[in-house]
Amino acid sequence: MEQRPGLWLTPLHRAEWTHAMAQHVFQRKISAREAQQVYRSFNADRQAGLWIEIGLPEMAFETCVRLAQRHGPRLGIRTLDTLHVAAALELQAESFWTFDERQGRLAHAEGLKSS
């Protein structure tokens, strides 16, 4: 069987993903019916163990504060961007995957490989 990387799924990821889906419906990029199908597929993937479900690290908020102090004035990062990177740092992630430019710049500034 082919090995695939473990992908963490924190409660923050689930909340962000759910809001992103709702925004796609709101912006009429997908229908509510299509969104429900995507939700079902996502939950099936969760049950199949595609994601490694893990809690938000205890120190993520403290790390978030430090990142904001260190990089906020230069990068213009927002709280949730910083919290995502803080969680990755606290979980000792090897890579940081994002489509968000601000998160990517912050991850890079902290030495994370990002894609």
N, C-alpha and C positions, 0 to 999 in steps of 0.2 A: 504494500500500500504506500502511496506517495506521501511523504511528510509535508505538511504545510505549516506555516508559522502560526503560532497561537495569537489570536487577536483578542485583546482585552476589551471588555464591555463593562463600564462602570455605570452607576445610576445617572451620572452626568451625561454620558454618551446616549443612553436611552432617552433622556429628557430632550437633549438637543436634536436627536434623530426624529423624535415624535413631532417636535415643533417644526422641523424642516419639512416633514411631510404635510403638516397642516398648512404651512405657507404655500406649498405647491398647489394645494387645493384652493386656497384663498386667491392665489394669483391665476387660477384657472389653467395651470400647466398640466394638471391631471384632474380626473373626476374623483368624487368621494368614493365611488365604487372601486376605481383603480387603487386609491389609497388603501382601502380596506384589504384588497388583495395583497398589496405590498406589506401591510401589517401582518397578515396571515403568514406570508412567506418568511418575514423576519422572525416571527415567533417560532415557526417550524425550524428555522436555522438555529435559533437559540436552543430549542429542545433537542436538536440533533448534535449539539455540542460544538457548533462552528465557532462560537464565541466562548471565551473564558470569562465567566461573570465574576467580577471582583468588586469589592466595595471601594469607595473613594478613600485613598490613603488618609490617615489621621492628620498628617502634617501638611496636606495639600493646601489648605487655606493659608497657613503660615508661609509656605513657599510662594504662594500666589502673592502675598503682600510684599515679600522680598523682591520678587521679579518685577512687580509694579514699581517699586522704589528704584530698582536698578535700571530698568529698561523703559518704563512708561514714558518719561519725558522725551526720549529719543525715538521710540518706535510707535507711539500713539496706540498702544495695545489696550484692549478692553478687558474687563474682569473675566468674562468667560473664556476669552482667548488665553489669558494668563492662567486660569484655573486648569484648563486642559493641559497646558505645558507643565504646570506644577505637578499635576497627577502623574504625567509621564516620567518626570524626574524622580518623584517619590517612589514610583514603581520600578525605577531603574530600567526604563525602556531602552532598547538598542536603537530603535527607529521611531519616527513620529510621522504618521501619515495624515495629511490634511489637504484640503482644497482651499483653505483660508490663508490668504497671503500674510496677514498679521501674525497668525499662529506660526506659520512657517518661518518668518523672520525671527520671531522670538525663540523658537526651537533651535534654529541655526545659531543664534547668539549664545545659547546655552550649551552648544556643542552636540546637540542631537542631530543625527542624520534624518533629514526629512525629505518626503517625496510628495 
